[in-house]
């Protein structure tokens, strides 16, 4: 049995829509990204699409499954910084950070500190824009909470962090990777290989049936079919060398800005 983290947000539907929840090798545990980060670290699950930042924290203990990620090159549409003022004016002001993300929280810090030269005060809060704006001048939301907030057309600046990252670095951005503890390679090697194939097959089927995904998302959150088609056109669910280079740039900056204690090195398994 492999206990895998199931992420319920729409951006992860292409990974999970066609993945059997009844397979005898799989047990699914649903949580937001930060929940899976913690559960993988303390052994409550065996594998998950964790925050890329969390891989950076545990790279000495984790391996990455090849050809699986949640990435974009440019606009992402669901990692949004809502702000009452332009980003360059946030110095000394308060930024509310969602409690459901690690990658995006640290991407926000990189963009604001390294590229905009501002140092705000940070508070971590549940993902509710109205409540966040009571306490803060800007608010980071991710995934479905970000989409819903943007669909409500709030009267503020909205910055897409994938777009900001591309503008400043020219790189793609990888938000999540599928990771597992390296010790499982010796303990459950064949099971890991089977689950990896199941994930790749489910992803490939979803990418061939995106209209099913699009209609499901419309039912879940509203918006038009064209909105959801455009949304998913931004995403890349593989992990080729271009995406790996963008991921390395992000994690290197996390290390250089003292957000990580060591510079991560990637280990992929199984080798392709």
Protein Blocks (a to p, Z undefined) as FASTA:
>chain_A
ZZddddfbfklmmmmmmmcfkbfkbccddddfklmmmmmmnopafbdcddfklmmmmmmm
pccdehiacddehjehlaccddfbdfklmgoiacdddfkbfklmmmmmmmmmmmnopacd
dddddddfklmmmmpmbdcdehjllmmmmmnopabddddfklmmmmmnopacdfbdcddd
fklmmmmmmmmmmmmmmmmmmmmmmmmmmmmmmmmmmmmngpjfklmmmmmmmpccbdcf
klmmmmmmmmmmmmmnopafbdcdddddddZZ
